[in-house]
Structure formats: C-alpha cells, structure tokens
Amino acid sequence: MATPHTRSSRSRAVDLSATKAVVWLSLTAFFALLVLYFVGVDQGATSVFGDNMYIHEFVHDARHLLGFPCH
C-alpha cells in the first residue's frame, strides 16, 4: 500500500508562469546566438579572440554541416 506522502510527491504541478517562460526563452535565445556566433562567424576580422584559428578549427566540421563556407 502506498503512503499518501509518496503519491503527492509524484503529482507535482509544473509552474509555467509567463515570467518564467520569458526568462527561459531569453536565455535559450542568447545561448543559441552565442553558439551560432562561435560556429559560423568567429574567424577573421570579427574574431573576439584575435587572429588565431582555435575556435574555427574546433568547430570546423560543424561549420560544414551547417553550410557555412570556410575555405
């Protein structure tokens, strides 16, 4: 026989308030744009790490998979 305490912990409601949704959407969009920058843009004159190619070489195959030209 299950105790009432065990049953109530399984039926917890998920809080989806508008404020939390906006915060999660904003954070997700920020990190998605950050990843897109490092995969697609960070090389050459717009590089935030100078003129080295470490980021470019690390994400080189992802650039080709997403269709970014780099050669």
DSSP file (Angstrom, degrees, kcal/mol; ACC not computed):
  #  RESIDUE AA STRUCTURE BP1 BP2  ACC     N-H-->O    O-->H-N    N-H-->O    O-->H-N    TCO  KAPPA ALPHA  PHI   PSI    X-CA   Y-CA   Z-CA
    1    1 A M              0   0    0      0, 0.0     2,-0.2     0, 0.0     0, 0.0   0.000 360.0 360.0 360.0 130.1    0.0    0.0    0.0
    2    2 A A        -     0   0    0      1,-0.1     0, 0.0     2,-0.0     0, 0.0  -0.562 360.0-123.1 -82.2 142.8    1.4    3.4   -1.0
    3    3 A T     >  -     0   0    0     -2,-0.2     4,-1.6     1,-0.1     3,-0.4  -0.523  19.4-119.0 -81.3 152.9    1.6    6.1    1.5
    4    4 A P  H  > S+     0   0    0      0, 0.0     4,-2.1     0, 0.0     5,-0.2   0.816 112.7  60.1 -61.2 -30.2   -0.1    9.5    0.8
    5    5 A H  H  > S+     0   0    0      1,-0.2     4,-1.4     2,-0.2    -3,-0.0   0.908 104.9  47.9 -65.2 -40.6    3.2   11.3    1.0
    6    6 A T  H  > S+     0   0    0     -3,-0.4     4,-0.9     1,-0.2    -1,-0.2   0.891 111.4  50.4 -66.8 -40.1    4.7    9.2   -1.8
    7    7 A R  H  X S+     0   0    0     -4,-1.6     4,-1.0     1,-0.2     3,-0.4   0.891 108.7  50.9 -67.4 -39.7    1.6    9.8   -4.0
    8    8 A S  H  < S+     0   0    0     -4,-2.1    -1,-0.2     1,-0.2    -2,-0.2   0.821 104.6  57.3 -71.4 -29.0    1.6   13.6   -3.6
    9    9 A S  H >< S+     0   0    0     -4,-1.4     3,-0.6     1,-0.2    -1,-0.2   0.784 105.3  51.8 -72.4 -24.4    5.3   13.9   -4.5
   10   10 A R  H 3< S+     0   0    0     -4,-0.9    -1,-0.2    -3,-0.4    -2,-0.2   0.757 104.1  57.4 -80.1 -24.9    4.7   12.3   -7.8
   11   11 A S  T 3< S+     0   0    0     -4,-1.0    -1,-0.2    -3,-0.2     2,-0.2  -0.196  72.6 150.2-102.3  42.2    1.8   14.6   -8.8
   12   12 A R    <   -     0   0    0     -3,-0.6     2,-0.2    -2,-0.1    -3,-0.1  -0.529  43.7-125.8 -74.0 139.6    3.7   17.9   -8.5
   13   13 A A        -     0   0    0     -2,-0.2     2,-0.5     1,-0.0    -1,-0.1  -0.585  16.5-124.6 -85.3 148.2    2.4   20.6  -10.8
   14   14 A V        -     0   0    0     -2,-0.2     2,-0.7     2,-0.0    -1,-0.0  -0.825  19.1-135.0 -94.9 127.2    4.8   22.4  -13.2
   15   15 A D        +     0   0    0     -2,-0.5     2,-0.1     1,-0.1    -1,-0.0  -0.737  28.7 171.7 -85.5 113.5    4.8   26.2  -12.8
   16   16 A L        +     0   0    0     -2,-0.7    -1,-0.1     4,-0.0    -2,-0.0  -0.458  13.5 166.4-118.0  57.8    4.7   27.7  -16.3
   17   17 A S     >  -     0   0    0     -2,-0.1     4,-2.1     1,-0.1     5,-0.2  -0.293  47.8-114.0 -70.3 159.5    4.2   31.4  -15.5
   18   18 A A  H  > S+     0   0    0      1,-0.2     4,-2.3     2,-0.2     5,-0.2   0.864 114.7  54.4 -64.2 -36.9    4.7   34.0  -18.2
   19   19 A T  H  > S+     0   0    0      2,-0.2     4,-2.2     1,-0.2    -1,-0.2   0.926 109.5  46.3 -65.1 -44.6    7.7   35.5  -16.4
   20   20 A K  H  > S+     0   0    0      1,-0.2     4,-2.6     2,-0.2     5,-0.2   0.894 111.5  52.8 -64.2 -38.3    9.5   32.2  -16.2
   21   21 A A  H  X S+     0   0    0     -4,-2.1     4,-2.4     1,-0.2    -2,-0.2   0.906 109.6  48.2 -64.0 -41.3    8.7   31.4  -19.8
   22   22 A V  H  X S+     0   0    0     -4,-2.3     4,-2.4     2,-0.2    -1,-0.2   0.902 112.1  49.4 -66.4 -40.6   10.1   34.8  -20.9
   23   23 A V  H  X S+     0   0    0     -4,-2.2     4,-2.5     2,-0.2     5,-0.2   0.941 113.7  45.1 -63.8 -47.4   13.3   34.2  -18.8
   24   24 A W  H  X S+     0   0    0     -4,-2.6     4,-2.4     1,-0.2    -2,-0.2   0.899 114.0  49.4 -64.3 -40.4   13.9   30.7  -20.2
   25   25 A L  H  X S+     0   0    0     -4,-2.4     4,-2.4    -5,-0.2    -1,-0.2   0.905 111.8  49.0 -65.6 -40.8   13.2   31.9  -23.8
   26   26 A S  H  X S+     0   0    0     -4,-2.4     4,-2.4     2,-0.2    -2,-0.2   0.926 113.1  46.2 -64.9 -45.0   15.6   34.8  -23.4
   27   27 A L  H  X S+     0   0    0     -4,-2.5     4,-2.4     2,-0.2     5,-0.2   0.903 113.2  49.7 -64.4 -40.9   18.3   32.6  -22.0
   28   28 A T  H  X S+     0   0    0     -4,-2.4     4,-2.2    -5,-0.2    -2,-0.2   0.921 112.0  47.6 -64.5 -43.9   17.8   30.0  -24.7
   29   29 A A  H  X S+     0   0    0     -4,-2.4     4,-2.4     2,-0.2    -2,-0.2   0.899 111.5  51.5 -64.2 -40.5   17.9   32.6  -27.5
   30   30 A F  H  X S+     0   0    0     -4,-2.4     4,-2.1     1,-0.2    -2,-0.2   0.942 113.1  43.4 -61.9 -48.0   21.1   34.2  -26.0
   31   31 A F  H  X S+     0   0    0     -4,-2.4     4,-2.3     2,-0.2    -1,-0.2   0.851 112.4  53.6 -69.1 -32.9   22.9   30.9  -25.8
   32   32 A A  H  X S+     0   0    0     -4,-2.2     4,-2.4    -5,-0.2    -1,-0.2   0.919 111.2  45.7 -65.3 -42.8   21.7   29.8  -29.3
   33   33 A L  H  X S+     0   0    0     -4,-2.4     4,-2.2     2,-0.2    -2,-0.2   0.864 111.1  53.3 -67.7 -34.9   23.0   33.0  -30.8
   34   34 A L  H  X S+     0   0    0     -4,-2.1     4,-2.1     2,-0.2    -2,-0.2   0.920 111.2  45.4 -64.3 -43.9   26.3   32.6  -28.9
   35   35 A V  H  X S+     0   0    0     -4,-2.3     4,-2.4     1,-0.2     5,-0.3   0.910 111.8  52.6 -65.3 -42.1   26.8   29.1  -30.3
   36   36 A L  H  X>S+     0   0    0     -4,-2.4     4,-2.8     1,-0.2     5,-0.5   0.882 108.6  51.3 -62.1 -37.9   25.8   30.4  -33.8
   37   37 A Y  I  X>S+     0   0    0     -4,-2.2     4,-2.3     3,-0.2     5,-2.3   0.950 112.2  44.8 -63.2 -48.5   28.4   33.1  -33.5
   38   38 A F  I  <5S+     0   0    0     -4,-2.1    -2,-0.2     1,-0.2    -1,-0.2   0.854 120.1  40.9 -67.9 -33.1   31.2   30.7  -32.5
   39   39 A V  I  <5S+     0   0    0     -4,-2.4    -2,-0.2    -5,-0.2    -1,-0.2   0.905 130.8  20.8 -79.3 -41.3   30.3   28.2  -35.1
   40   40 A G  I  <5S+     0   0    0     -4,-2.8    -3,-0.2    -5,-0.3    -2,-0.2   0.753 130.4  24.3-104.4 -25.4   29.6   30.5  -38.0
   41   41 A V  I  <<S+     0   0    0     -4,-2.3     2,-2.0    -5,-0.5     5,-0.3   0.763  81.4 103.3-116.0 -31.6   31.2   33.9  -37.6
   42   42 A D      < +     0   0    0     -5,-2.3     2,-0.3     5,-0.1    14,-0.1  -0.347  62.1  85.2 -70.6  83.3   34.2   33.7  -35.3
   43   43 A Q  S >  S+     0   0    0     -2,-2.0     3,-0.9    12,-0.1     2,-0.2  -0.912  79.5   1.8-166.2 152.6   37.1   33.9  -37.7
   44   44 A G  G >  S-     0   0    0     -2,-0.3     3,-1.3     1,-0.2     6,-0.1  -0.436 122.6  -3.7  74.2-137.9   39.0   36.7  -39.4
   45   45 A A  G 3  S+     0   0    0      1,-0.3    -1,-0.2    -2,-0.2     5,-0.1   0.731 133.8  51.4 -68.7 -24.5   38.2   40.3  -38.7
   46   46 A T  G <  S+     0   0    0     -3,-0.9    -1,-0.3    -5,-0.3     2,-0.2   0.341  79.4 126.6 -95.1   7.6   35.2   39.7  -36.5
   47   47 A S    X   -     0   0    0     -3,-1.3     3,-0.6     1,-0.1    -5,-0.1  -0.443  48.1-158.7 -70.7 133.7   37.0   37.3  -34.1
   48   48 A V  T 3  S+     0   0    0      1,-0.2    -1,-0.1    -2,-0.2     3,-0.1   0.571  90.8  57.6 -84.7  -9.5   36.9   38.2  -30.5
   49   49 A F  T >  S-     0   0    0      1,-0.4     3,-0.5     3,-0.1    -1,-0.2   0.111 111.5-111.2-107.3  20.4   40.0   36.1  -29.8
   50   50 A G  T <   -     0   0    0     -3,-0.6    -1,-0.4     1,-0.2    -3,-0.1  -0.524  62.9 -36.2  86.8-154.7   42.4   37.8  -32.1
   51   51 A D  T 3  S+     0   0    0     -2,-0.2    -1,-0.2    -3,-0.1     2,-0.2   0.088  98.7 113.4-100.3  24.6   43.8   36.3  -35.3
   52   52 A N    <   -     0   0    0     -3,-0.5    -8,-0.2     1,-0.1     4,-0.2  -0.537  59.2-143.7 -88.0 164.8   44.2   32.7  -34.0
   53   53 A M     >  +     0   0    0     -2,-0.2     4,-2.6     1,-0.1     5,-0.2   0.028  62.2 116.2-116.9  25.2   42.1   29.9  -35.5
   54   54 A Y  H  > S+     0   0    0      2,-0.2     4,-2.0     1,-0.2     5,-0.1   0.933  81.3  43.3 -63.2 -47.5   41.5   27.8  -32.4
   55   55 A I  H  > S+     0   0    0      2,-0.2     4,-2.0     1,-0.2    -1,-0.2   0.921 114.1  52.5 -64.2 -43.2   37.7   28.2  -32.4
   56   56 A H  H  4 S+     0   0    0      1,-0.2    -2,-0.2     2,-0.2    -1,-0.2   0.926 111.9  44.3 -58.7 -47.0   37.5   27.8  -36.1
   57   57 A E  H >< S+     0   0    0     -4,-2.6     3,-0.8     1,-0.2     4,-0.3   0.844 110.5  55.7 -68.7 -32.6   39.4   24.5  -36.1
   58   58 A F  H 3< S+     0   0    0     -4,-2.0    -1,-0.2     1,-0.2    -2,-0.2   0.875 120.0  30.0 -67.1 -36.8   37.4   23.2  -33.1
   59   59 A V  T 3X S+     0   0    0     -4,-2.0     4,-2.0   -21,-0.2    -1,-0.2   0.096  85.4 119.3-108.4  21.8   34.1   23.7  -34.8
   60   60 A H  H <> S+     0   0    0     -3,-0.8     4,-1.6     1,-0.2    -1,-0.2   0.898  77.0  44.2 -57.8 -47.7   35.3   23.1  -38.4
   61   61 A D  H  > S+     0   0    0     -4,-0.3     4,-2.3     1,-0.2    -1,-0.2   0.855 111.0  54.8 -68.7 -33.9   33.1   20.1  -39.1
   62   62 A A  H  > S+     0   0    0      2,-0.2     4,-2.2     1,-0.2    -1,-0.2   0.864 103.8  56.6 -65.9 -34.6   30.1   21.7  -37.6
   63   63 A R  H  X>S+     0   0    0     -4,-2.0     5,-2.7     1,-0.2     4,-0.6   0.935 110.0  43.8 -61.4 -45.0   30.6   24.7  -39.9
   64   64 A H  H ><5S+     0   0    0     -4,-1.6     3,-0.7     3,-0.2    -2,-0.2   0.892 111.3  54.2 -67.8 -38.8   30.4   22.4  -42.9
   65   65 A L  H 3<5S+     0   0    0     -4,-2.3    -1,-0.2     1,-0.2    -2,-0.2   0.875 112.0  44.3 -62.4 -37.4   27.5   20.5  -41.6
   66   66 A L  H 3<5S-     0   0    0     -4,-2.2    -1,-0.2    -5,-0.1    -2,-0.2   0.494 119.7-108.9 -87.1  -4.2   25.5   23.8  -41.1
   67   67 A G  T <<5 +     0   0    0     -3,-0.7    -3,-0.2    -4,-0.6    -4,-0.1   0.654  65.5 147.6  90.0  16.1   26.5   25.1  -44.5
   68   68 A F      < -     0   0    0     -5,-2.7    -1,-0.3    -6,-0.2     2,-0.2  -0.729  44.7-131.0 -83.7 129.3   29.0   27.9  -43.5
   69   69 A P        +     0   0    0      0, 0.0    -5,-0.0     0, 0.0    -1,-0.0  -0.558  38.1 157.8 -76.3 143.9   31.8   28.3  -46.0
   70   70 A C              0   0    0     -2,-0.2    -6,-0.0   -10,-0.0    -2,-0.0   0.357 360.0 360.0-146.7   4.0   35.3   28.5  -44.6
   71   71 A H              0   0    0      0, 0.0     0, 0.0     0, 0.0     0, 0.0   0.376 360.0 360.0-117.0 360.0   37.7   27.6  -47.3
